[in-house]
Amino acid sequence: MRSLIDILELTTAEIDELIAVAEDIIADPAKYAEACKGKILGTLFFEPSTRTRLSFTSAMMSLGGNVLGFSDSTSSSASKGESVADTVRMVSAYSDIIAMRHPKEGAPYVAAKAATVPIINAGDGGHFHPTQTLTDLLTIKRKKGSLHNLTIGLCGDLKFGRTVHSLIAAMSRYTGIKFVLIAPEELKLPGYVKYEFLGDGKIEYVETTDLEAAMPELDILYMTRVQQERFASHDEYLRLKDSYILTADKLHNAKPDLCIMHPLPRVNEISVKVDEDPRACYFEQAKNGRYIRMALILKLLAEKDQPDTPRAGEAMADIVCSNPRCITSTEQELPHMFRCVDEEHGIYRCAYCDQKAYPKKK
């Protein structure tokens, strides 16, 4: 069964195809008004969401389909201790495709293995958010005309920002891309993301703490919220939450065709005064989420009988995942699965959450 857990499960040709379908939907929505008549989308949101959940709902309804599900795990059997796999098996019986958000990293992978219908990852912890990335790519394509030869500034929470991780993964496959990573030391991009997509000269990138100094070279400025829900310490969140605030004054030396993006919700990291600037694209970006999710639903339903992309990993007797945000930390019966990324130094990564792990010393 074909699902979408990670943006890299789509080839660049498939992404281009999805963007083309989304643009056709924008141009002629009536053409698609009954494309999913009689189909049901299950929305399993174990974590709060507004834009993603409503855009999935709007997408399915715009295709003539129906929606069922929950927007809060406390209203589901998860609050009674039901596992992700069991929840998904049950909802698979009532729906044709499922969109799922979960606070634990790797949960959609578990869901995809258990489901009998396609699973769409609508965000898993600080890990990945592929449909937001498709939304971002559609926005960039419509604003810049191409996904090649761009300098992209990513600013704010790059450590826990799943939208940032997925965007880097996707854009690293296009030519002429440079990333400017703007974050305080405590919120820098995780090593595994750099290793996987940017290391060894794969993609040009620089790291800085100075947003204004980086501004003149940027084609895209992708602002992110410092996410209180990802911090173990409230005091640390308070110390870092105002690290970067984009104001109209800070745009004085930016390019006239800069595209300012944000996955939303915004707290105070973009001043409302910036909304008046024609370079502000984030509300149009949110609108684009509906169209690209319509295109994705159509694609996965059409390809539901194709085999899923295999995810490398095997059980290792002397390794366990120590990431407290991994789905294995709460669902104890899940086997801990790992893939070797550096055999010489004995480095592995969890097949669920991608965090680095080492064999126990003997």
C-alpha positions as CSV (number, residue, x, y, z in Angstrom):
1,M,0.0,0.0,0.0
2,R,1.4,3.4,-1.0
3,S,1.6,5.9,1.9
4,L,3.5,9.2,2.4
5,I,5.6,9.2,5.6
6,D,8.7,11.1,4.4
7,I,8.9,13.6,1.5
8,L,11.8,11.6,0.1
9,E,9.4,8.8,-0.7
10,L,8.3,11.0,-3.6
11,T,10.7,11.5,-6.5
12,T,11.3,15.0,-7.9
13,A,9.3,13.9,-10.9
14,E,6.3,13.0,-8.7
15,I,6.6,16.3,-6.8
16,D,6.5,18.2,-10.1
17,E,3.5,16.1,-11.1
18,L,1.7,16.9,-7.9
19,I,2.5,20.6,-8.3
20,A,1.1,20.5,-11.9
21,V,-2.1,18.9,-10.7
22,A,-2.5,21.4,-7.8
23,E,-2.1,24.3,-10.3
24,D,-4.7,22.7,-12.6
25,I,-7.0,22.5,-9.5
26,I,-6.4,26.2,-8.8
27,A,-7.2,27.0,-12.5
28,D,-10.3,24.8,-12.7
29,P,-11.7,23.5,-9.4
30,A,-15.0,22.4,-10.9
31,K,-13.2,19.8,-12.9
32,Y,-12.3,18.0,-9.6
33,A,-15.5,18.6,-7.6
34,E,-16.6,14.9,-7.6
35,A,-13.2,13.2,-8.1
36,C,-13.5,11.5,-4.6
37,K,-17.3,11.1,-4.5
38,G,-18.0,8.1,-2.2
39,K,-14.6,8.2,-0.6
40,I,-13.8,8.9,3.1
41,L,-10.8,10.5,4.6
42,G,-10.0,9.6,8.3
43,T,-8.3,12.4,10.2
44,L,-6.4,11.2,13.3
45,F,-4.9,14.2,15.0
46,F,-3.3,13.1,18.3
47,E,-1.8,16.6,18.5
48,P,-3.6,20.0,18.1
49,S,-3.7,21.5,14.6
50,T,-5.7,24.1,12.8
51,R,-4.4,24.7,9.3
52,T,-3.3,21.1,8.5
53,R,-6.4,19.4,9.8
54,L,-8.8,21.9,8.2
55,S,-6.9,22.0,4.9
56,F,-7.2,18.2,4.7
57,T,-10.9,18.4,5.5
58,S,-11.3,21.2,2.9
59,A,-9.3,19.2,0.4
60,M,-11.4,16.0,0.7
61,M,-14.7,18.0,0.7
62,S,-13.6,19.9,-2.4
63,L,-13.0,16.6,-4.1
64,G,-16.6,15.5,-3.2
65,G,-15.5,13.1,-0.5
66,N,-16.4,12.9,3.2
67,V,-14.3,13.1,6.4
68,L,-14.4,11.5,9.8
69,G,-12.0,11.5,12.7
70,F,-10.9,13.3,15.8
71,S,-8.9,16.5,16.5
72,D,-7.9,15.6,20.1
73,S,-6.5,12.4,21.4
74,T,-8.4,12.8,24.6
75,S,-11.6,12.1,22.7
76,S,-10.3,8.9,21.2
77,S,-9.4,5.5,22.7
78,A,-5.8,6.6,22.7
79,S,-6.6,8.2,26.1
80,K,-7.4,4.7,27.3
81,G,-4.0,3.4,26.2
82,E,-4.9,2.0,22.7
83,S,-1.8,1.7,20.5
84,V,-1.3,3.6,17.3
85,A,-1.4,0.4,15.3
86,D,-4.7,-0.7,16.8
87,T,-6.3,2.7,16.3
88,V,-5.2,2.7,12.7
89,R,-6.4,-0.8,12.1
90,M,-9.8,0.2,13.3
91,V,-10.1,3.4,11.4
92,S,-8.9,1.6,8.2
93,A,-12.2,-0.3,8.3
94,Y,-14.1,3.0,8.2
95,S,-12.2,5.0,5.7
96,D,-10.3,4.9,2.3
97,I,-7.3,7.0,3.3
98,I,-6.0,8.4,6.6
99,A,-4.2,11.7,7.5
100,M,-2.5,11.4,10.9
101,R,-0.6,13.8,13.2
102,H,1.1,12.5,16.3
103,P,3.5,14.0,18.8
104,K,5.8,11.0,18.8
105,E,8.4,10.7,16.1
106,G,8.0,7.7,13.9
107,A,4.3,7.1,14.7
108,P,3.1,7.4,11.1
109,Y,5.6,4.7,10.1
110,V,4.0,2.4,12.7
111,A,0.6,3.4,11.3
112,A,1.5,2.6,7.7
113,K,2.7,-0.9,8.7
114,A,-0.6,-1.6,10.4
115,A,-3.1,0.1,8.1
116,T,-5.0,-1.4,5.2
117,V,-5.5,2.1,3.5
118,P,-2.9,4.7,2.6
119,I,-1.5,6.8,5.5
120,I,-0.4,10.5,5.1
121,N,2.0,11.8,7.7
122,A,0.5,15.1,8.8
123,G,3.4,15.7,11.2
124,D,5.2,13.6,13.7
125,G,6.8,15.4,16.6
126,G,9.9,17.3,15.5
127,H,10.6,14.8,12.8
128,F,8.9,15.3,9.4
129,H,5.9,17.1,7.9
130,P,5.8,16.1,4.2
131,T,2.5,17.7,3.2
132,Q,3.6,21.1,4.6
133,T,6.7,20.6,2.5
134,L,4.6,20.0,-0.6
135,T,2.7,23.2,0.3
136,D,6.0,25.1,0.6
137,L,7.2,23.7,-2.8
138,L,4.0,24.7,-4.5
139,T,4.3,28.2,-3.0
140,I,7.9,28.6,-4.1
141,K,7.2,27.3,-7.6
142,R,4.3,29.8,-8.0
143,K,6.3,32.7,-6.6
144,K,9.7,32.0,-8.2
145,G,8.7,30.0,-11.3
146,S,11.3,27.3,-10.4
147,L,12.6,25.1,-7.6
148,H,16.2,25.5,-8.8
149,N,18.9,28.2,-8.1
150,L,17.6,29.6,-4.9
151,T,19.2,30.9,-1.7
152,I,16.9,29.8,1.2
153,G,17.1,31.3,4.6
154,L,15.6,29.2,7.4
155,C,15.2,31.1,10.7
156,G,14.2,30.3,14.2
157,D,13.7,26.8,15.6
158,L,15.7,24.6,13.3
159,K,16.2,21.9,16.0
160,F,12.6,20.8,16.5
161,G,11.1,22.4,13.3
162,R,9.8,19.4,11.4
163,T,8.8,21.7,8.5
164,V,12.4,22.8,8.2
165,H,13.7,19.2,8.2
166,S,11.3,18.2,5.4
167,L,12.0,21.3,3.3
168,I,15.7,20.7,3.5
169,A,15.3,17.1,2.5
170,A,13.1,18.0,-0.5
171,M,15.1,21.0,-1.7
172,S,18.5,19.3,-1.4
173,R,17.6,17.3,-4.6
174,Y,17.3,20.4,-6.8
175,T,20.2,22.2,-8.4
176,G,21.8,25.5,-7.4
177,I,20.3,25.5,-3.9
178,K,22.0,27.2,-0.9
179,F,20.7,27.2,2.6
180,V,21.4,29.9,5.2
181,L,20.6,28.4,8.6
182,I,19.8,31.2,11.1
183,A,19.3,30.0,14.7
184,P,20.6,30.4,18.3
185,E,23.1,27.8,19.3
186,E,20.5,25.9,21.3
187,L,18.1,25.6,18.3
188,K,20.6,24.7,15.5
189,L,19.8,22.2,12.9
190,P,20.2,18.6,14.2
191,G,23.3,16.8,13.1
192,Y,21.4,13.9,11.5
193,V,19.7,16.4,9.1
194,K,23.0,18.0,8.2
195,Y,24.7,14.6,7.8
196,E,21.9,13.2,5.7
197,F,21.2,16.1,3.3
198,L,23.9,18.7,3.5
199,G,27.2,17.0,4.6
200,D,30.2,16.3,2.5
201,G,29.6,19.1,0.1
202,K,26.2,17.8,-1.0
203,I,24.6,21.2,-0.7
204,E,26.1,24.6,0.1
205,Y,25.1,26.0,3.5
206,V,26.2,28.4,6.1
207,E,25.2,28.7,9.8
208,T,24.7,32.1,11.4
209,T,22.9,33.8,14.3
210,D,22.5,37.1,12.4
211,L,19.3,37.4,10.5
212,E,19.8,41.0,9.2
213,A,23.3,40.3,7.9
214,A,22.0,37.3,5.9
215,M,19.0,39.2,4.5
216,P,20.4,40.7,1.3
217,E,21.3,37.3,-0.3
218,L,18.0,35.6,0.4
219,D,15.4,34.6,-2.3
220,I,13.3,32.8,0.3
221,L,13.0,33.6,4.0
222,Y,11.3,30.8,5.9
223,M,10.5,31.9,9.4
224,T,9.5,29.4,12.1
225,R,7.9,29.5,15.6
226,V,9.9,28.6,18.6
227,Q,7.6,25.7,19.7
228,Q,6.8,25.7,23.4
229,E,5.4,22.1,23.2
230,R,8.8,20.7,22.2
231,F,10.7,22.0,25.2
232,A,11.3,19.9,28.4
233,S,12.0,23.1,30.3
234,H,9.6,26.1,30.3
235,D,12.4,28.4,31.4
236,E,14.5,27.5,28.4
237,Y,11.5,28.2,26.1
238,L,11.0,31.6,27.7
239,R,14.7,32.4,27.2
240,L,14.7,31.5,23.5
241,K,11.1,32.3,22.3
242,D,11.9,35.9,21.1
243,S,15.3,35.0,19.5
244,Y,14.1,36.3,16.1
245,I,11.3,38.8,15.4
246,L,10.9,39.9,11.7
247,T,9.9,43.5,11.5
248,A,9.4,45.8,8.5
249,D,12.6,47.6,9.4
250,K,14.6,44.4,9.1
251,L,13.5,44.1,5.5
252,H,15.1,47.3,4.3
253,N,18.0,45.6,2.6
254,A,16.1,42.5,1.4
255,K,15.6,41.7,-2.3
256,P,12.5,43.3,-3.8
257,D,11.2,39.9,-4.9
258,L,12.0,38.1,-1.6
259,C,9.4,35.5,-0.6
260,I,8.6,35.5,3.1
261,M,7.2,32.2,4.3
262,H,6.0,30.7,7.5
263,P,4.2,27.3,8.2
264,L,2.0,29.1,10.8
265,P,0.8,29.5,13.4
266,R,2.7,32.6,14.1
267,V,3.1,33.9,17.6
268,N,5.3,37.1,17.5
269,E,8.1,36.1,15.2
270,I,6.7,38.1,12.3
271,S,5.3,41.5,13.1
272,V,1.8,42.1,11.8
273,K,3.1,45.1,10.0
274,V,5.0,42.8,7.7
275,D,1.6,41.4,6.5
276,E,1.2,44.6,4.5
277,D,4.4,44.0,2.6
278,P,3.8,42.4,-0.9
279,R,6.7,40.0,-0.2
280,A,4.7,38.3,2.6
281,C,3.5,35.0,1.2
282,Y,2.5,33.0,4.3
283,F,-1.3,33.4,4.1
284,E,-1.2,32.4,0.4
285,Q,1.1,29.6,1.4
286,A,-1.6,28.3,3.9
287,K,-4.2,28.5,1.1
288,N,-2.0,26.5,-1.2
289,G,-2.1,23.7,1.4
290,R,-5.6,22.8,0.4
291,Y,-4.8,22.4,-3.3
292,I,-1.6,20.3,-2.9
293,R,-3.4,18.0,-0.4
294,M,-6.2,17.6,-3.0
295,A,-3.5,16.5,-5.5
296,L,-1.9,14.2,-3.0
297,I,-5.2,12.5,-2.0
298,L,-5.9,11.8,-5.7
299,K,-2.5,10.4,-6.3
300,L,-2.5,8.0,-3.3
301,L,-6.0,6.8,-3.9
302,A,-5.1,6.1,-7.5
303,E,-1.9,4.3,-6.5
304,K,-3.2,2.5,-3.3
305,D,-2.3,-0.9,-4.7
306,Q,1.3,0.0,-5.4
307,P,3.9,-1.3,-2.8
308,D,5.0,1.1,-0.1
309,T,8.5,2.4,-0.1
310,P,10.5,0.1,2.1
311,R,12.1,1.7,5.2
312,A,15.5,0.2,6.1
313,G,15.9,-1.2,9.6
314,E,16.5,-4.3,11.6
315,A,16.3,-5.3,15.2
316,M,19.7,-5.1,17.0
317,A,20.0,-6.9,20.3
318,D,22.5,-4.5,21.8
319,I,20.9,-1.1,20.8
320,V,17.8,0.7,22.0
321,C,16.5,4.1,20.9
322,S,17.1,6.6,23.7
323,N,15.1,9.5,22.1
324,P,12.2,10.3,24.5
325,R,10.2,11.7,21.6
326,C,10.4,8.4,19.6
327,I,7.2,6.3,19.4
328,T,9.2,3.4,20.9
329,S,9.4,5.3,24.2
330,T,5.6,5.0,24.8
331,E,4.6,1.9,22.8
332,Q,6.8,-0.6,24.6
333,E,6.0,-3.7,22.4
334,L,7.4,-2.1,19.3
335,P,10.7,-3.7,18.3
336,H,13.6,-1.2,18.2
337,M,14.7,-1.1,14.6
338,F,17.9,0.5,13.3
339,R,19.8,1.1,10.1
340,C,23.6,1.4,9.9
341,V,24.9,4.7,8.7
342,D,28.6,4.4,9.5
343,E,29.8,0.8,9.9
344,E,33.4,1.8,10.6
345,H,32.4,3.8,13.7
346,G,29.4,1.7,14.7
347,I,26.8,4.4,14.2
348,Y,23.2,3.6,13.7
349,R,20.0,5.5,13.3
350,C,16.6,4.6,14.6
351,A,14.3,3.4,11.8
352,Y,11.4,5.3,13.4
353,C,12.8,8.7,14.5
354,D,16.2,8.8,12.7
355,Q,18.1,9.7,15.9
356,K,21.7,8.5,16.2
357,A,22.3,5.4,18.3
358,Y,25.3,3.3,19.3
359,P,25.7,-0.4,20.4
360,K,26.1,-0.8,24.1
361,K,29.7,-1.1,25.2
362,K,30.6,-4.7,26.2
